[in-house]
């Protein structure tokens, strides 16, 4: 088990064999002079895992040697790769998700990947193929430092809350500029099967033992809390997570790779690139069901648990 990490120490581990350069004060680090692929030795893989747990998101420049096959092979060294539950895989790949934006379309709301499933992914590996000359950056936020900054009364409140996450969220409300075709595609593909899962709002990170806020754009309600109070509390917590001091911003170049701990972060793309092309592919690594502060676990709401087990 990884040792408990101090919440605000986004500094290089002196014992790491990697060349690590922190990017922001609380989250994010660039790792230099590593050539990613499925043939990396075990010691380097272990060091990458340790850096990911410590820095929450890690960046690798100039990984142009990666293609879909070696991207997938590298992902398999970090854990069990899984495909998206509703979106088809990229052409020619086994489990890569295509992020090929058109006319400024991007995942521009803060979210943690696939939290509408009970055992949502533990990590994501995103590879840049085509990047606009300007715009299209990605932001990540540290959900552990966000929790740590809460006052004791707020911590006591949120540790008792549970949230319902779903992929059938109001896409038009989060992207008011979306066209009717974009809304239709969301319903027909992303929400083709409706999933709902009840997660604790604070969970214990299975490796670092940090207490982490688990929220994001897939949350539709808090159990036992009315709509108006939900909106106020959710807004307060999301504002806490996305404070500038809890975030890092990455300016992409073709060939860059970002790996983030999906159990401890939220992220969003910035849709400021107009009609320029922004093309990336993402692998995700299987996770485990979150555990709350009181030891409770997440539970499936939809589909019915017995139907989900039969798939």
Buried (B, 14 or more C-beta within 10 A) or exposed (E): EBEEBEBBEBEBBEEBEBEBEBBBBBBBBBBEEBEBBBEBEEEBEEBBBBBBBBBBBBBBBEBEEBBBBBBBBBBBBBBEBBBBBBBEBBEEBBBBBBBEBEEBBBBBBBBBBBBBBBBBBBBBBBBBBBBBEEBBBBBBBBBBBBBBBBEEEBBEBBBBBBBBBBBBBEBEEBBEEBEEEBBEBBEEEBBEEEBBBBBBBBBBBBBBEBBBBBBBBBBBBBEEBEEEEBEEBBEEBBEBBBBEBBBBEBEBEBBBBBBBBBBBBBBBBBBBBEEBBBBBBBBBBEBEBBBBBEEEBBEBBBBEEEEBEEE
